[in-house]
């Protein structure tokens, strides 16, 4: 029994037992299978062109600065029900969380991905130092971290912060799932309600969100650049 390790222990306490090799393969494949089932369902229920549109938007979800706040309104503006879009986003977050908590040590060993993880860890340390309440209320804090649709507050970053807080895998998965459901459906229903009850064109909402996503980083860049200038002048004078 020495070469047998539980797969289920990472989530539910060790109900399923496999060899280490099979366990590793399953931990890598299951999140991709979940994403594959979602993709298959989309292409089954929608026409090819519509499925490509929704699938393309879900792929953009992985590319910053795109996030729930932009992908969900865009999908709704294209005519997809907010329930379908939000459920798809939640399933993607769950798949990403499972992949991270099951394969965190393996990912850190990969050269390129490992450097990205180290960068996210540094950002997580900075976030925790600035928001100590997340550490004190670790479960609720992680839910709120994923809930707020800000840059860098997705399931991957949330999984890393959960690891840094010493949370159990089941706690990390629960926090990210709850936070993703709350965030996704709040955004989705808000956009739906604005269009349905206030007759606001959804594309105006999408345009405003995209504008904010562009304007805020530009303003932040110039503020940071302006703050650095006096320091440079002082250094020149001191020399």
Secondary structure by P-SEA (a helix, b strand, c coil): cccccccccccccccccccaaaaaaaaacaaaaaaaaaaaaaaaaccaaaaaaaaaaaaaccccccccccaaaaaaaacccaaaaaaaaaaaaaaaaaaaaacaaaaaacaaaaaaaaaaaaaaaaaaaaccccccaaaaaaaaaaacccccccaaaaaaaaaaacccaaaaaaaaaaaaaaaaaaaaaaaaaaaacccccaaaaaaaaaaaaaaaaaaaaaaaaaaaaaaaaaaaaac
